[in-house]
Amino acid sequence: MGQRSLEEEKTFLRQKVKERQAHSENPAQDRGLRALRKRLKRVQRKLRIQTTRRAKAHPAGKST
C-alpha cells in the first residue's frame, strides 16, 4: 500500500462512506461507518489547513 495524496484519500473515503451507508441497516449505530466519517473529516480539515497556508505563503498580487 503506497502513500496517497490528501485529495486521493478524500475521494477514497467518500466512496467508502457512501458504500457503507447504502449497505448499513442502521447507519447511526454503525461504528465502522462512524470511524470512516471521522477519518474523512480529518482529511478534509487537513486539506483546508493546507490551502490556507498556501494562500498566506503566496498572497495574490504580491511580488517577491
N, CA, C and O of each residue as an XYZ file, in Angstrom:
256
protein
N       0.843     -1.184      0.000
C       0.000      0.000      0.000
C       0.884      1.240      0.000
O       1.693      1.438      0.906
N       0.723      2.061     -1.011
C       1.537      3.259     -1.141
C       0.915      4.455     -0.440
O      -0.211      4.407      0.056
N       1.673      5.503     -0.422
C       1.214      6.739      0.199
C       0.270      7.456     -0.764
O       0.583      7.599     -1.946
N      -0.862      7.899     -0.276
C      -1.831      8.625     -1.108
C      -1.767     10.104     -0.805
O      -1.404     10.509      0.299
N      -2.126     10.919     -1.802
C      -2.247     12.349     -1.553
C      -3.541     12.575     -0.762
O      -4.396     11.693     -0.686
N      -3.666     13.732     -0.196
C      -4.867     14.025      0.597
C      -6.113     14.029     -0.277
O      -7.181     13.603      0.162
N      -5.984     14.507     -1.511
C      -7.137     14.514     -2.425
C      -7.588     13.092     -2.745
O      -8.783     12.800     -2.763
N      -6.622     12.212     -2.998
C      -6.959     10.818     -3.288
C      -7.613     10.161     -2.078
O      -8.584      9.415     -2.207
N      -7.067     10.450     -0.909
C      -7.615      9.886      0.330
C      -9.053     10.369      0.541
O      -9.920      9.604      0.963
N      -9.287     11.631      0.243
C     -10.625     12.208      0.400
C     -11.633     11.513     -0.509
O     -12.725     11.155     -0.067
N     -11.273     11.322     -1.777
C     -12.200     10.674     -2.698
C     -12.419      9.218     -2.320
O     -13.535      8.709     -2.427
N     -11.356      8.539     -1.876
C     -11.469      7.147     -1.452
C     -12.412      7.028     -0.252
O     -13.281      6.157     -0.233
N     -12.247      7.886      0.734
C     -13.079      7.818      1.933
C     -14.531      8.170      1.626
O     -15.445      7.560      2.182
N     -14.754      9.140      0.753
C     -16.125      9.487      0.376
C     -16.832      8.295     -0.248
O     -17.994      8.016      0.050
N     -16.114      7.599     -1.119
C     -16.680      6.431     -1.778
C     -16.996      5.341     -0.755
O     -18.057      4.720     -0.818
N     -16.084      5.106      0.182
C     -16.299      4.076      1.193
C     -17.489      4.423      2.094
O     -18.267      3.541      2.457
N     -17.632      5.683      2.450
C     -18.747      6.108      3.300
C     -20.069      5.881      2.569
O     -21.029      5.386      3.158
N     -20.118      6.243      1.286
C     -21.353      6.042      0.511
C     -21.709      4.568      0.415
O     -22.869      4.193      0.584
N     -20.712      3.730      0.144
C     -20.954      2.287      0.057
C     -21.464      1.743      1.382
O     -22.425      0.974      1.426
N     -20.814      2.149      2.451
C     -21.167      1.637      3.774
C     -22.570      2.081      4.176
O     -23.318      1.303      4.768
N     -22.936      3.332      3.858
C     -24.277      3.839      4.172
C     -25.341      3.080      3.403
O     -26.417      2.802      3.932
N     -25.043      2.744      2.153
C     -26.017      2.049      1.323
C     -26.299      0.642      1.855
O     -27.425      0.155      1.749
N     -25.292     -0.005      2.420
C     -25.444     -1.386      2.875
C     -25.798     -1.502      4.354
O     -26.152     -2.586      4.820
N     -25.709     -0.422      5.084
C     -25.971     -0.464      6.512
C     -27.469     -0.302      6.787
O     -28.129      0.569      6.220
N     -27.983     -1.155      7.664
C     -29.396     -1.060      8.029
C     -29.636      0.103      8.986
O     -30.660      0.782      8.910
N     -28.690      0.320      9.876
C     -28.825      1.387     10.853
C     -27.517      2.184     10.896
O     -26.654      1.900     11.727
N     -27.358      3.182     10.006
C     -26.092      3.919      9.936
C     -25.742      4.670     11.222
O     -24.567      4.924     11.488
N     -26.738      5.023     12.012
C     -26.462      5.754     13.248
C     -25.728      4.882     14.261
O     -24.988      5.401     15.097
N     -25.921      3.568     14.199
C     -25.299      2.664     15.163
C     -24.063      1.951     14.607
O     -23.436      1.169     15.321
N     -23.708      2.205     13.358
C     -22.587      1.513     12.716
C     -21.266      2.167     13.125
O     -20.966      3.287     12.713
N     -20.484      1.457     13.938
C     -19.216      2.014     14.424
C     -18.193      2.178     13.314
O     -17.442      3.154     13.292
N     -18.162      1.222     12.390
C     -17.218      1.314     11.288
C     -17.482      2.518     10.407
O     -16.552      3.184      9.953
N     -18.750      2.792     10.169
C     -19.142      3.948      9.365
C     -18.760      5.243     10.080
O     -18.298      6.197      9.455
N     -18.956      5.263     11.372
C     -18.594      6.448     12.155
C     -17.092      6.708     12.076
O     -16.659      7.854     11.958
N     -16.302      5.641     12.141
C     -14.850      5.779     12.048
C     -14.446      6.303     10.668
O     -13.545      7.134     10.554
N     -15.114      5.814      9.623
C     -14.822      6.309      8.276
C     -15.155      7.792      8.150
O     -14.398      8.560      7.556
N     -16.288      8.181      8.710
C     -16.676      9.605      8.663
C     -15.654     10.471      9.393
O     -15.309     11.558      8.930
N     -15.174      9.986     10.533
C     -14.183     10.742     11.300
C     -12.884     10.890     10.517
O     -12.260     11.951     10.527
N     -12.479      9.806      9.833
C     -11.274      9.874      9.002
C     -11.456     10.861      7.867
O     -10.541     11.617      7.540
N     -12.650     10.855      7.258
C     -12.951     11.777      6.167
C     -12.885     13.219      6.659
O     -12.297     14.074      5.997
N     -13.475     13.490      7.800
C     -13.461     14.856      8.344
C     -12.036     15.307      8.658
O     -11.685     16.469      8.455
N     -11.225     14.381      9.152
C      -9.829     14.695      9.463
C      -9.072     15.082      8.200
O      -8.315     16.053      8.200
N      -9.273     14.328      7.128
C      -8.612     14.620      5.857
C      -9.101     15.951      5.299
O      -8.304     16.743      4.796
N     -10.407     16.204      5.384
C     -10.947     17.478      4.906
C     -10.356     18.649      5.680
O     -10.051     19.692      5.101
N     -10.198     18.477      6.976
C      -9.612     19.528      7.810
C      -8.162     19.792      7.404
O      -7.740     20.945      7.319
N      -7.397     18.717      7.152
C      -6.005     18.868      6.726
C      -5.915     19.596      5.392
O      -5.051     20.453      5.206
N      -6.807     19.257      4.463
C      -6.814     19.931      3.164
C      -7.129     21.415      3.306
O      -6.502     22.257      2.664
N      -8.102     21.725      4.148
C      -8.480     23.126      4.360
C      -7.310     23.915      4.952
O      -7.051     25.047      4.542
N      -6.613     23.324      5.906
C      -5.459     23.978      6.521
C      -4.358     24.179      5.496
O      -3.723     25.233      5.452
N      -4.137     23.165      4.675
C      -3.104     23.234      3.650
C      -3.358     24.369      2.664
O      -2.432     25.096      2.304
N      -4.591     24.523      2.230
C      -4.911     25.575      1.257
C      -4.757     26.960      1.871
O      -4.307     27.885      1.194
N      -5.124     27.120      3.145
C      -4.957     28.434      3.774
C      -3.487     28.764      3.965
O      -3.093     29.924      3.846
N      -2.671     27.760      4.261
C      -1.226     28.001      4.396
C      -0.629     28.440      3.072
O       0.184     29.362      3.024
N      -1.038     27.772      1.993
C      -0.529     28.154      0.674
C      -0.952     29.568      0.320
O      -0.169     30.329     -0.248
N      -2.186     29.923      0.653
C      -2.688     31.258      0.334
C      -1.926     32.320      1.115
O      -1.660     33.399      0.587
N      -1.574     32.034      2.349
C      -0.822     33.001      3.164
C       0.634     33.084      2.717
O       1.238     34.156      2.764
N       1.192     31.970      2.288
C       2.595     31.954      1.877
C       2.804     32.668      0.550
O       3.855     33.272      0.334
N       1.821     32.606     -0.339
C       1.921     33.211     -1.664
C       0.700     34.069     -1.938
O      -0.171     33.691     -2.722
N       0.636     35.245     -1.279
C      -0.550     36.093     -1.479
C      -0.609     36.616     -2.919
O       0.411     36.958     -3.518
N      -1.794     36.664     -3.438
C      -2.008     37.133     -4.810
C      -1.705     38.625     -4.877
O      -2.081     39.383     -3.983
N      -1.030     39.037     -5.928
C      -0.744     40.448     -6.126
C       0.550     40.905     -5.475
O       0.998     42.022     -5.731
N       1.148     40.095     -4.661
C       2.408     40.461     -4.007
C       3.566     40.010     -4.876
O       3.584     38.874     -5.351
N       4.517     40.877     -5.083
C       5.702     40.489     -5.839
C       6.844     40.276     -4.864
O       7.088     41.102     -3.985
N       7.532     39.175     -5.024
C       8.630     38.877     -4.105
C       9.942     38.801     -4.825
O      10.975     38.558     -4.201
